[in-house]
Amino acid sequence: MLKKTNEVFKLDGILELVEKIKEDIVQTVGQERLYVSFSGGLDSTVVALLAKDALGSDRVTLLNVCFGPYSFS
C-alpha cells in the first residue's frame, strides 16, 4: 500500500484550492467576458492562467498595463 507523504498532502491541498478559485471565477463572471489587467508579473500571470482554465480563452481578454519607467522592458 502506498503512503502519502506530507508533500503529496500539500499538493492535494493546493490542487483543491486551485479548483475552488476557478469555481469562484465562474460564479463571479457568469456568462460575461472577463478582462484581466496583465502586467506580466507572477500574480497577474497566475490570474490570467486560472481565468483561461476556468472560462476558456475565448472569454478572457488580457489588458497590458505599462507602469512607465517602473516597467521591465
N, C-alpha and C positions, 0 to 999 in steps of 0.2 A: 504494500500500500504506500502511495506517495504522501509525503508530509509537505504541508505548505509552510514555507519559510516566512519570516517577517516581511521580506521584500515582496513576496507574492501577495500577502495580505495588503501591503501598502499599495501595490499596483492595482489590486481589485478595488480598493477604495478610491483611487484616482479615476479608474475607468467608470465607476458608478457616478462620481462627481461630474465627469465629462458628459455622461448621458443625461444627467439631471440638468446641467447647464443648457444642453441642446434642446431638451424638452421645454425649458423656460423660454428660450429664444422663440420656439414655435408658438408657444402660448402667447407671448408678448406681441409678436409680429402678426399673428393670424394669417390672413390671406394677402397681406400687403407686401410690398418690397421693403428691403432693409438697406439703408445707406450707412456705411461704416467709414468714419474718418480714419484714414490709414496713413500713419507716419513712417511705417517700415520698421518700427521698433518691435521688440518682443511681444509686448502686451497687445498692440493693435494687430499684429500678425496672428496671434492666437485667437483673438476675437474674430478676425476675418475667416480663419480656417473653421472654427466652430460654427459660425453662421452659414458658411457654404455647405458644411456637412449636414446641418440641421434643415436648411431651406432649399438647397440646390443653388448652383452658381447663377442660374437664370433669374433668381430673386434677390441676389446680393450685389450691390454696387459699391465699389471702393472709391472713396474720395481722397485723393492725395493731399495732405496738408504740408505746407512748407513753413518752417519756422525761421525763415530768413537766414541770418548769419549763424543761427544755432543749429541749422540742419547739417547733416553729414552728407555731402555731395561729392 
